[in-house]
Amino acid sequence: MPQAAERKALEKGLQKLNENMVTLAELAELSIRKAVDGLTRLDPEVAQEVFTLDQEVYGLQLEIERTCIDLLALHAPVARDLRTITTSLKITTDLDRIGRYGKDLSELTLQFRDRHIVEREDVARILEMADRTISMVDTAIEAFVHRNAESVRNIIEVDDAVDRLHDENFKDIVRRMTEGKLNIDTGARYLLVNRYFERIADHAVNIGLRVVYMVTGDWLPRVRAADRAKRRDEGSAKSTP
């Protein structure tokens, strides 16, 4: 195939890949938003909609994987094109997992509803964790769509706030269970909800870091949350007169 035709075919394939990636990202985010809505309102119909979205996410993920393999095999891309394809392959896994957590949250919605055990005063905590997590997912997806590496360079630090909220919720739930103020069955499900949101945030971090690599070719170093907290504490101590 002549070089010009080869390049045109690759560009067409990359355009299709990008369009499908945008759709996959939109479906994954919609799944989480609907799952949160269904959970806070105990709406089984919304939960069923999330189950349908999960199947759509999975099917599109498989299509994107096939597209990436074909592009690699047929065009032997290099440099930024190669990073775009390989990064897309990785990000599809994160988006699929985000969508899958939406399904997991919806399964908990049905369990709560069946037992009439939802503590309504905890809805505010769920919504706070959900809002922070969805904001991270939205930022990471926007960075991918617009190829904006700068917008996600600090996404690990943003995740620290979600981790702290996760830890606070965990300690509060366990304390209430221990004191007999929260039914064990209910508390166990709250712990799962709390964990799911924390993991969704982790996948948003993965997407953000991969966007930086895709756009710039640089990998941001991963530093453990405990080490980042220690550095912050040391910095605060030095700045205190």
Accessible surface in RSA format (square Angstrom, percent):
REM  Atomic radii and reference values for relative SASA: ProtOr
REM  Chains: A
REM  Algorithm: Lee & Richards
REM  Probe-radius: 1.40
REM  Slices: 20
REM RES _ NUM      All-atoms   Total-Side   Main-Chain    Non-polar    All polar
REM                ABS   REL    ABS   REL    ABS   REL    ABS   REL    ABS   REL
RES MET A   1   155.92  80.7  76.22  50.4  79.70 189.8  85.07  72.3  70.86  93.9
RES PRO A   2   100.01  72.9  86.85  79.2  13.16  47.8  99.24  81.9   0.76   4.8
RES GLN A   3   159.11  89.0 146.44 107.0  12.67  30.2  53.73 114.4 105.38  79.9
RES ALA A   4    82.07  75.5  65.89 101.7  16.19  36.8  74.07 104.3   8.01  21.2
RES ALA A   5    43.32  39.8  34.35  53.0   8.97  20.4  39.76  56.0   3.56   9.4
RES GLU A   6    48.41  27.8  48.41  36.6   0.00   0.0  32.14  62.2  16.27  13.3
RES ARG A   7   102.59  43.1 100.79  51.4   1.80   4.3  53.16  72.6  49.44  30.0
RES LYS A   8   154.85  75.5 152.43  93.5   2.42   5.8  96.31  86.7  58.54  62.4
RES ALA A   9    35.21  32.4  23.72  36.6  11.49  26.1  29.92  42.1   5.29  14.0
RES LEU A  10    10.67   5.9  10.67   7.6   0.00   0.0  10.67   7.5   0.00   0.0
RES GLU A  11    87.34  50.1  81.55  61.7   5.78  13.8  26.11  50.5  61.22  50.0
RES LYS A  12   157.48  76.8 152.17  93.4   5.31  12.6  98.15  88.3  59.33  63.2
RES GLY A  13    13.52  16.7   0.00   N/A  13.52  16.7  13.20  36.2   0.31   0.7
RES LEU A  14    26.86  15.0  23.32  16.7   3.54   8.9  23.61  16.6   3.25   8.8
RES GLN A  15   112.51  62.9 105.24  76.9   7.27  17.3  34.38  73.2  78.13  59.3
RES LYS A  16   100.91  49.2  99.29  60.9   1.62   3.9  53.91  48.5  47.00  50.1
RES LEU A  17     1.56   0.9   1.45   1.0   0.11   0.3   1.56   1.1   0.00   0.0
RES ASN A  18    45.86  31.6  44.37  42.9   1.49   3.6  11.22  27.0  34.64  33.5
RES GLU A  19    95.59  54.9  89.86  68.0   5.73  13.6  41.41  80.1  54.19  44.2
RES ASN A  20    23.69  16.3  23.69  22.9   0.00   0.0   0.00   0.0  23.69  22.9
RES MET A  21     0.75   0.4   0.49   0.3   0.27   0.6   0.49   0.4   0.27   0.4
RES VAL A  22    33.95  22.3  33.90  30.7   0.05   0.1  33.90  29.5   0.05   0.1
RES THR A  23    59.40  42.2  59.40  60.2   0.00   0.0  34.92  46.9  24.48  37.0
RES LEU A  24     0.00   0.0   0.00   0.0   0.00   0.0   0.00   0.0   0.00   0.0
RES ALA A  25     2.67   2.5   2.67   4.1   0.00   0.0   2.67   3.8   0.00   0.0
RES GLU A  26   103.34  59.3  95.92  72.6   7.42  17.7  40.41  78.2  62.93  51.4
RES LEU A  27    30.10  16.8  29.94  21.4   0.16   0.4  30.10  21.1   0.00   0.0
RES ALA A  28     0.00   0.0   0.00   0.0   0.00   0.0   0.00   0.0   0.00   0.0
RES GLU A  29    20.41  11.7  20.41  15.4   0.00   0.0   7.75  15.0  12.66  10.3
RES LEU A  30    73.21  40.8  71.10  50.9   2.10   5.3  72.71  51.1   0.50   1.3
RES SER A  31     0.00   0.0   0.00   0.0   0.00   0.0   0.00   0.0   0.00   0.0
RES ILE A  32     1.19   0.7   1.19   0.9   0.00   0.0   1.19   0.9   0.00   0.0
RES ARG A  33   114.58  48.1 107.47  54.8   7.11  16.9  40.58  55.5  74.01  44.9
RES LYS A  34    61.87  30.2  60.52  37.1   1.34   3.2  27.35  24.6  34.52  36.8
RES ALA A  35     0.52   0.5   0.00   0.0   0.52   1.2   0.38   0.5   0.14   0.4
RES VAL A  36    10.79   7.1  10.79   9.8   0.00   0.0  10.79   9.4   0.00   0.0
RES ASP A  37    55.30  38.7  50.96  50.7   4.35  10.3  21.90  51.5  33.40  33.3
RES GLY A  38     1.31   1.6   0.00   N/A   1.31   1.6   1.31   3.6   0.00   0.0
RES LEU A  39     3.23   1.8   1.80   1.3   1.43   3.6   1.80   1.3   1.43   3.8
RES THR A  40    16.20  11.5  11.87  12.0   4.34  10.3   5.52   7.4  10.68  16.1
RES ARG A  41   126.08  52.9 107.88  55.0  18.20  43.3  57.06  78.0  69.02  41.8
RES LEU A  42    29.39  16.4  28.04  20.1   1.35   3.4  28.04  19.7   1.35   3.6
RES ASP A  43    29.89  20.9  27.51  27.4   2.38   5.6   6.78  16.0  23.11  23.0
RES PRO A  44    43.89  32.0  43.83  40.0   0.06   0.2  43.89  36.2   0.00   0.0
RES GLU A  45   131.10  75.3 126.76  95.9   4.34  10.3  43.53  84.2  87.57  71.5
RES VAL A  46    13.49   8.9  13.49  12.2   0.00   0.0  13.49  11.7   0.00   0.0
RES ALA A  47     0.63   0.6   0.14   0.2   0.49   1.1   0.63   0.9   0.00   0.0
RES GLN A  48    96.97  54.2  94.94  69.4   2.02   4.8  40.97  87.2  56.00  42.5
RES GLU A  49    76.78  44.1  70.92  53.7   5.87  14.0  36.48  70.6  40.30  32.9
RES VAL A  50     0.00   0.0   0.00   0.0   0.00   0.0   0.00   0.0   0.00   0.0
RES PHE A  51    42.38  21.2  39.80  24.7   2.58   6.7  40.04  24.3   2.34   6.7
RES THR A  52    79.41  56.5  74.76  75.8   4.65  11.1  51.48  69.2  27.93  42.2
RES LEU A  53    15.05   8.4  15.05  10.8   0.00   0.0  15.05  10.6   0.00   0.0
RES ASP A  54     2.93   2.0   2.93   2.9   0.00   0.0   0.00   0.0   2.93   2.9
RES GLN A  55   117.26  65.6 109.71  80.2   7.54  18.0  43.91  93.5  73.35  55.6
RES GLU A  56    81.05  46.5  70.19  53.1  10.86  25.8  36.48  70.6  44.57  36.4
RES VAL A  57     0.00   0.0   0.00   0.0   0.00   0.0   0.00   0.0   0.00   0.0
RES TYR A  58    99.77  46.6  99.77  56.8   0.00   0.0  61.88  46.5  37.89  46.7
RES GLY A  59    36.25  44.7   0.00   N/A  36.25  44.7  30.48  83.7   5.77  12.9
RES LEU A  60    24.22  13.5  19.78  14.1   4.44  11.2  22.10  15.5   2.12   5.7
RES GLN A  61    14.65   8.2  14.65  10.7   0.00   0.0   0.33   0.7  14.32  10.9
RES LEU A  62    61.50  34.2  60.72  43.4   0.78   2.0  60.92  42.8   0.58   1.6
RES GLU A  63    62.97  36.2  62.49  47.3   0.48   1.1  15.50  30.0  47.47  38.8
RES ILE A  64     0.10   0.1   0.02   0.0   0.08   0.2   0.10   0.1   0.00   0.0
RES GLU A  65    51.12  29.3  51.12  38.7   0.00   0.0   9.78  18.9  41.34  33.8
RES ARG A  66   140.95  59.2 139.29  71.0   1.65   3.9  69.02  94.3  71.93  43.6
RES THR A  67    12.61   9.0   9.21   9.3   3.40   8.1   8.99  12.1   3.62   5.5
RES CYS A  68     0.00   0.0   0.00   0.0   0.00   0.0   0.00   0.0   0.00   0.0
RES ILE A  69   103.13  58.7 102.28  76.2   0.85   2.1 102.68  73.9   0.46   1.2
RES ASP A  70    75.98  53.2  75.66  75.3   0.33   0.8  12.34  29.0  63.64  63.5
RES LEU A  71     8.42   4.7   8.32   6.0   0.10   0.3   8.42   5.9   0.00   0.0
RES LEU A  72    57.95  32.3  46.80  33.5  11.14  28.0  46.97  33.0  10.98  29.6
RES ALA A  73    82.13  75.5  41.37  63.8  40.76  92.7  52.80  74.4  29.33  77.7
RES LEU A  74   129.09  71.9 103.19  73.8  25.90  65.1 105.96  74.4  23.13  62.2
RES HIS A  75    31.86  17.4  16.53  11.5  15.33  39.2   9.59   9.9  22.27  25.9
RES ALA A  76    78.61  72.3  61.39  94.7  17.22  39.2  68.05  95.8  10.56  28.0
RES PRO A  77    12.18   8.9   1.47   1.3  10.71  38.9   5.76   4.8   6.42  39.9
RES VAL A  78   110.58  72.8 107.35  97.2   3.23   7.8 107.70  93.6   2.88   7.8
RES ALA A  79    70.24  64.6  49.94  77.1  20.30  46.2  63.06  88.8   7.18  19.0
RES ARG A  80   111.05  46.6 110.28  56.2   0.77   1.8  44.56  60.9  66.48  40.3
RES ASP A  81    26.89  18.8  25.99  25.9   0.90   2.1   1.58   3.7  25.31  25.2
RES LEU A  82    67.37  37.5  67.37  48.2   0.00   0.0  67.37  47.3   0.00   0.0
RES ARG A  83    47.35  19.9  46.94  23.9   0.42   1.0  11.18  15.3  36.18  21.9
RES THR A  84    16.82  12.0  16.82  17.1   0.00   0.0   9.77  13.1   7.05  10.7
RES ILE A  85     0.00   0.0   0.00   0.0   0.00   0.0   0.00   0.0   0.00   0.0
RES THR A  86    48.71  34.6  47.04  47.7   1.67   4.0  43.02  57.8   5.69   8.6
RES THR A  87     4.06   2.9   1.00   1.0   3.06   7.3   3.06   4.1   1.00   1.5
RES SER A  88     0.51   0.4   0.51   0.7   0.00   0.0   0.00   0.0   0.51   0.7
RES LEU A  89    49.86  27.8  45.14  32.3   4.72  11.9  45.36  31.9   4.50  12.1
RES LYS A  90   120.00  58.5 118.69  72.8   1.31   3.1  64.21  57.8  55.79  59.4
RES ILE A  91     2.20   1.3   2.20   1.6   0.00   0.0   2.20   1.6   0.00   0.0
RES THR A  92     0.00   0.0   0.00   0.0   0.00   0.0   0.00   0.0   0.00   0.0
RES THR A  93    70.28  50.0  70.28  71.3   0.00   0.0  52.10  70.0  18.18  27.5
RES ASP A  94     3.92   2.7   3.92   3.9   0.00   0.0   0.08   0.2   3.84   3.8
RES LEU A  95     2.44   1.4   2.44   1.7   0.00   0.0   2.44   1.7   0.00   0.0
RES ASP A  96    14.82  10.4  14.82  14.7   0.00   0.0   0.00   0.0  14.82  14.8
RES ARG A  97    70.24  29.5  70.24  35.8   0.00   0.0  27.01  36.9  43.23  26.2
RES ILE A  98     0.00   0.0   0.00   0.0   0.00   0.0   0.00   0.0   0.00   0.0
RES GLY A  99     0.00   0.0   0.00   N/A   0.00   0.0   0.00   0.0   0.00   0.0
RES ARG A 100    68.78  28.9  68.78  35.1   0.00   0.0   9.73  13.3  59.05  35.8
RES TYR A 101    23.06  10.8  23.06  13.1   0.00   0.0   5.76   4.3  17.30  21.3
RES GLY A 102     0.00   0.0   0.00   N/A   0.00   0.0   0.00   0.0   0.00   0.0
RES LYS A 103    53.79  26.2  53.79  33.0   0.00   0.0  26.92  24.2  26.87  28.6
RES ASP A 104    27.24  19.1  25.84  25.7   1.40   3.3   2.81   6.6  24.42  24.4
RES LEU A 105     0.00   0.0   0.00   0.0   0.00   0.0   0.00   0.0   0.00   0.0
RES SER A 106     1.05   0.9   0.78   1.0   0.28   0.6   0.28   0.6   0.78   1.1
RES GLU A 107    64.87  37.2  62.85  47.5   2.02   4.8  19.66  38.0  45.21  36.9
RES LEU A 108     5.30   3.0   5.30   3.8   0.00   0.0   5.30   3.7   0.00   0.0
RES THR A 109     0.95   0.7   0.95   1.0   0.00   0.0   0.11   0.1   0.84   1.3
RES LEU A 110    46.87  26.1  46.69  33.4   0.18   0.5  46.87  32.9   0.00   0.0
RES GLN A 111    61.93  34.6  61.81  45.2   0.12   0.3  17.08  36.4  44.85  34.0
RES PHE A 112     0.77   0.4   0.77   0.5   0.00   0.0   0.77   0.5   0.00   0.0
RES ARG A 113   106.05  44.5 104.32  53.2   1.73   4.1  14.33  19.6  91.72  55.6
RES ASP A 114   106.67  74.7  78.75  78.4  27.92  66.0  24.65  58.0  82.02  81.8
RES ARG A 115   111.72  46.9  92.11  47.0  19.61  46.7  31.04  42.4  80.68  48.9
RES HIS A 116   161.93  88.5 130.72  90.9  31.21  79.8  90.61  93.4  71.32  83.0
RES ILE A 117    34.78  19.8  27.58  20.5   7.21  17.4  34.58  24.9   0.21   0.6
RES VAL A 118    27.00  17.8   6.10   5.5  20.91  50.4   6.10   5.3  20.91  56.7
RES GLU A 119    54.91  31.5  53.19  40.2   1.72   4.1   4.23   8.2  50.68  41.4
RES ARG A 120   129.92  54.6 118.47  60.4  11.45  27.3  63.95  87.4  65.97  40.0
RES GLU A 121   124.19  71.3  95.38  72.2  28.81  68.6  65.95 127.6  58.24  47.5
RES ASP A 122     8.70   6.1   8.70   8.7   0.00   0.0   4.85  11.4   3.85   3.8
RES VAL A 123    28.07  18.5  28.00  25.3   0.07   0.2  28.00  24.3   0.07   0.2
RES ALA A 124    71.42  65.7  60.18  92.9  11.24  25.6  64.91  91.4   6.51  17.2
RES ARG A 125    91.76  38.5  89.15  45.4   2.61   6.2  29.79  40.7  61.97  37.6
RES ILE A 126    15.97   9.1  12.99   9.7   2.98   7.2  15.97  11.5   0.00   0.0
RES LEU A 127    69.85  38.9  69.85  50.0   0.00   0.0  69.85  49.1   0.00   0.0
RES GLU A 128    73.25  42.1  67.96  51.4   5.28  12.6  28.40  54.9  44.85  36.6
RES MET A 129     2.14   1.1   2.14   1.4   0.00   0.0   2.13   1.8   0.01   0.0
RES ALA A 130     0.22   0.2   0.22   0.3   0.00   0.0   0.22   0.3   0.00   0.0
RES ASP A 131    92.95  65.1  85.04  84.6   7.91  18.7  28.36  66.7  64.59  64.4
RES ARG A 132    95.86  40.2  89.08  45.4   6.77  16.1  31.42  42.9  64.44  39.1
RES THR A 133     0.00   0.0   0.00   0.0   0.00   0.0   0.00   0.0   0.00   0.0
RES ILE A 134    13.70   7.8  13.67  10.2   0.03   0.1  13.70   9.9   0.00   0.0
RES SER A 135    63.35  53.5  56.03  74.8   7.32  16.9  27.87  59.3  35.48  49.7
RES MET A 136     4.03   2.1   1.43   0.9   2.60   6.2   4.03   3.4   0.00   0.0
RES VAL A 137     1.28   0.8   1.28   1.2   0.00   0.0   1.28   1.1   0.00   0.0
RES ASP A 138    54.99  38.5  54.99  54.7   0.00   0.0   2.66   6.3  52.32  52.2
RES THR A 139    50.59  36.0  46.00  46.6   4.59  10.9  27.57  37.0  23.01  34.8
RES ALA A 140     0.00   0.0   0.00   0.0   0.00   0.0   0.00   0.0   0.00   0.0
RES ILE A 141    10.96   6.2  10.15   7.6   0.81   1.9  10.96   7.9   0.00   0.0
RES GLU A 142    79.27  45.5  78.42  59.3   0.85   2.0  30.52  59.0  48.76  39.8
RES ALA A 143     0.93   0.9   0.00   0.0   0.93   2.1   0.72   1.0   0.21   0.5
RES PHE A 144     5.64   2.8   5.64   3.5   0.00   0.0   5.64   3.4   0.00   0.0
RES VAL A 145    46.32  30.5  31.98  29.0  14.34  34.5  31.98  27.8  14.34  38.9
RES HIS A 146   121.77  66.6  96.91  67.4  24.86  63.6  68.84  70.9  52.93  61.6
RES ARG A 147    64.11  26.9  51.41  26.2  12.70  30.2  28.26  38.6  35.85  21.7
RES ASN A 148    66.15  45.6  61.49  59.4   4.66  11.2  13.33  32.1  52.82  51.1
RES ALA A 149     6.75   6.2   3.69   5.7   3.06   6.9   3.69   5.2   3.06   8.1
RES GLU A 150   120.81  69.4 105.87  80.1  14.95  35.6  60.97 117.9  59.84  48.9
RES SER A 151    46.08  38.9  24.77  33.1  21.31  49.1  35.79  76.2  10.29  14.4
RES VAL A 152     0.10   0.1   0.00   0.0   0.10   0.2   0.10   0.1   0.00   0.0
RES ARG A 153    84.33  35.4  70.36  35.9  13.96  33.2  35.08  47.9  49.25  29.8
RES ASN A 154    82.51  56.9  80.77  78.1   1.74   4.2  29.37  70.7  53.14  51.4
RES ILE A 155     4.17   2.4   3.47   2.6   0.70   1.7   4.17   3.0   0.00   0.0
RES ILE A 156    18.22  10.4  18.22  13.6   0.00   0.0  18.22  13.1   0.00   0.0
RES GLU A 157    92.56  53.1  84.03  63.6   8.53  20.3  50.17  97.0  42.38  34.6
RES VAL A 158    64.38  42.4  58.33  52.8   6.06  14.6  64.09  55.7   0.29   0.8
RES ASP A 159     9.88   6.9   9.88   9.8   0.00   0.0   0.03   0.1   9.85   9.8
RES ASP A 160     5.91   4.1   4.69   4.7   1.23   2.9   5.41  12.7   0.51   0.5
RES ALA A 161    27.83  25.6  26.80  41.4   1.02   2.3  27.13  38.2   0.69   1.8
RES VAL A 162     1.28   0.8   1.28   1.2   0.00   0.0   1.28   1.1   0.00   0.0
RES ASP A 163    27.98  19.6  27.76  27.6   0.21   0.5  17.94  42.2  10.04  10.0
RES ARG A 164   119.04  50.0 116.83  59.6   2.21   5.3  63.78  87.2  55.26  33.5
RES LEU A 165    15.86   8.8  14.30  10.2   1.56   3.9  15.27  10.7   0.59   1.6
RES HIS A 166    29.18  15.9  29.18  20.3   0.00   0.0  21.86  22.5   7.32   8.5
RES ASP A 167    70.21  49.2  68.92  68.6   1.29   3.1  15.78  37.1  54.44  54.3
RES GLU A 168   105.15  60.4  98.34  74.4   6.81  16.2  41.10  79.5  64.06  52.3
RES ASN A 169     7.56   5.2   7.45   7.2   0.11   0.3   2.41   5.8   5.15   5.0
RES PHE A 170    95.29  47.7  95.29  59.0   0.00   0.0  95.29  57.8   0.00   0.0
RES LYS A 171   145.55  71.0 138.46  85.0   7.09  16.9  87.39  78.7  58.16  62.0
RES ASP A 172    22.25  15.6  18.39  18.3   3.86   9.1  10.54  24.8  11.72  11.7
RES ILE A 173    10.84   6.2  10.84   8.1   0.00   0.0  10.84   7.8   0.00   0.0
RES VAL A 174    57.30  37.7  57.15  51.7   0.15   0.4  57.30  49.8   0.00   0.0
RES ARG A 175   107.16  45.0 101.22  51.6   5.94  14.1  59.78  81.7  47.37  28.7
RES ARG A 176    30.26  12.7  30.26  15.4   0.00   0.0  10.99  15.0  19.26  11.7
RES MET A 177    33.26  17.2  25.87  17.1   7.40  17.6  25.93  22.0   7.33   9.7
RES THR A 178   112.97  80.3  78.46  79.5  34.51  82.2  72.13  96.9  40.84  61.7
RES GLU A 179    89.31  51.3  55.76  42.2  33.54  79.9  35.78  69.2  53.53  43.7
RES GLY A 180    66.56  82.1   0.00   N/A  66.56  82.1  32.48  89.1  34.08  76.3
RES LYS A 181   145.67  71.1 110.93  68.1  34.75  82.7  77.30  69.6  68.37  72.8
RES LEU A 182     4.20   2.3   0.34   0.2   3.87   9.7   1.85   1.3   2.35   6.3
RES ASN A 183    87.89  60.6  71.18  68.8  16.71  40.2  25.52  61.4  62.37  60.3
RES ILE A 184   110.02  62.6 108.18  80.6   1.84   4.4 108.18  77.9   1.84   5.0
RES ASP A 185    59.72  41.8  54.60  54.3   5.12  12.1  24.97  58.8  34.75  34.7
RES THR A 186     1.02   0.7   1.02   1.0   0.00   0.0   0.00   0.0   1.02   1.5
RES GLY A 187     0.00   0.0   0.00   N/A   0.00   0.0   0.00   0.0   0.00   0.0
RES ALA A 188    43.52  40.0  40.89  63.1   2.63   6.0  41.57  58.5   1.96   5.2
RES ARG A 189    30.56  12.8  30.56  15.6   0.00   0.0   4.28   5.8  26.28  15.9
RES TYR A 190     9.42   4.4   7.48   4.3   1.94   5.0   7.49   5.6   1.93   2.4
RES LEU A 191    42.01  23.4  37.69  27.0   4.32  10.9  37.99  26.7   4.02  10.8
RES LEU A 192    77.64  43.2  77.44  55.4   0.20   0.5  77.64  54.5   0.00   0.0
RES VAL A 193     4.15   2.7   4.15   3.8   0.00   0.0   4.15   3.6   0.00   0.0
RES ASN A 194     7.09   4.9   4.56   4.4   2.53   6.1   5.70  13.7   1.40   1.4
RES ARG A 195   112.89  47.4 112.89  57.5   0.00   0.0  35.00  47.8  77.88  47.2
RES TYR A 196    36.05  16.8  36.05  20.5   0.00   0.0  13.33  10.0  22.72  28.0
RES PHE A 197     0.45   0.2   0.45   0.3   0.00   0.0   0.45   0.3   0.00   0.0
RES GLU A 198    17.81  10.2  17.81  13.5   0.00   0.0   1.36   2.6  16.45  13.4
RES ARG A 199    64.54  27.1  64.54  32.9   0.00   0.0   5.73   7.8  58.82  35.6
RES ILE A 200     0.00   0.0   0.00   0.0   0.00   0.0   0.00   0.0   0.00   0.0
RES ALA A 201     0.00   0.0   0.00   0.0   0.00   0.0   0.00   0.0   0.00   0.0
RES ASP A 202    32.64  22.9  31.08  30.9   1.56   3.7  13.14  30.9  19.50  19.4
RES HIS A 203    14.89   8.1  14.89  10.3   0.00   0.0  13.64  14.1   1.25   1.4
RES ALA A 204     0.00   0.0   0.00   0.0   0.00   0.0   0.00   0.0   0.00   0.0
RES VAL A 205     7.06   4.6   7.06   6.4   0.00   0.0   7.06   6.1   0.00   0.0
RES ASN A 206    29.64  20.4  28.82  27.8   0.83   2.0   1.09   2.6  28.55  27.6
RES ILE A 207     1.22   0.7   1.22   0.9   0.00   0.0   1.22   0.9   0.00   0.0
RES GLY A 208     0.00   0.0   0.00   N/A   0.00   0.0   0.00   0.0   0.00   0.0
RES LEU A 209     3.59   2.0   3.59   2.6   0.00   0.0   3.59   2.5   0.00   0.0
RES ARG A 210    49.22  20.7  49.22  25.1   0.00   0.0   2.93   4.0  46.29  28.1
RES VAL A 211     0.00   0.0   0.00   0.0   0.00   0.0   0.00   0.0   0.00   0.0
RES VAL A 212     0.00   0.0   0.00   0.0   0.00   0.0   0.00   0.0   0.00   0.0
RES TYR A 213    53.59  25.0  53.59  30.5   0.00   0.0  18.20  13.7  35.38  43.6
RES MET A 214     0.41   0.2   0.41   0.3   0.00   0.0   0.41   0.3   0.00   0.0
RES VAL A 215    31.30  20.6  20.99  19.0  10.30  24.8  20.99  18.2  10.30  27.9
RES THR A 216    53.40  38.0  23.27  23.6  30.13  71.8  29.34  39.4  24.06  36.4
RES GLY A 217    30.98  38.2   0.00   N/A  30.98  38.2   8.39  23.0  22.59  50.6
RES ASP A 218    82.07  57.5  78.86  78.5   3.21   7.6  19.55  46.0  62.53  62.4
RES TRP A 219   149.27  59.9 124.21  60.1  25.05  58.8 107.57  57.4  41.70  67.7
RES LEU A 220    34.97  19.5  28.86  20.6   6.11  15.4  28.93  20.3   6.04  16.3
RES PRO A 221   102.67  74.8  86.68  79.0  15.99  58.1  97.92  80.8   4.75  29.5
RES ARG A 222   155.52  65.3 122.42  62.4  33.10  78.8  62.41  85.3  93.11  56.4
RES VAL A 223    37.70  24.8  29.00  26.3   8.71  21.0  33.02  28.7   4.68  12.7
RES ARG A 224   159.22  66.9 147.82  75.4  11.40  27.1  74.36 101.6  84.87  51.4
RES ALA A 225    44.25  40.7  35.25  54.4   8.99  20.5  35.43  49.9   8.82  23.4
RES ALA A 226    57.53  52.9  41.28  63.7  16.25  37.0  49.67  70.0   7.86  20.8
RES ASP A 227    53.97  37.8  53.00  52.8   0.97   2.3  10.48  24.7  43.49  43.4
RES ARG A 228    27.56  11.6  25.41  13.0   2.15   5.1  16.27  22.2  11.30   6.8
RES ALA A 229    35.40  32.5  34.90  53.9   0.50   1.1  35.34  49.8   0.06   0.1
RES LYS A 230   128.49  62.7 124.62  76.5   3.87   9.2  70.74  63.7  57.74  61.5
RES ARG A 231   151.42  63.6 142.55  72.7   8.88  21.1  52.17  71.3  99.25  60.2
RES ARG A 232   102.85  43.2  93.68  47.8   9.17  21.8  74.22 101.4  28.63  17.4
RES ASP A 233    98.06  68.7  91.16  90.7   6.89  16.3  28.39  66.8  69.67  69.5
RES GLU A 234    82.70  47.5  77.97  59.0   4.73  11.3  35.23  68.1  47.48  38.8
RES GLY A 235    37.54  46.3   0.00   N/A  37.54  46.3  31.27  85.8   6.27  14.0
RES SER A 236    67.27  56.8  60.93  81.3   6.33  14.6  35.42  75.4  31.85  44.6
RES ALA A 237    70.14  64.5  48.75  75.2  21.39  48.7  57.84  81.5  12.30  32.6
RES LYS A 238   180.65  88.1 145.18  89.1  35.47  84.5  97.50  87.8  83.15  88.6
RES SER A 239    89.89  76.0  56.15  74.9  33.74  77.7  51.92 110.6  37.97  53.2
RES THR A 240    91.67  65.2  74.00  75.0  17.67  42.1  57.11  76.7  34.56  52.2
RES PRO A 241   169.19 123.3  99.67  90.9  69.52 252.7 142.47 117.6  26.73 166.1
END  Absolute sums over single chains surface
CHAIN  1 A    12381.6      10849.9       1531.7       6857.3       5524.2
END  Absolute sums over all chains
TOTAL         12381.6      10849.9       1531.7       6857.3       5524.2
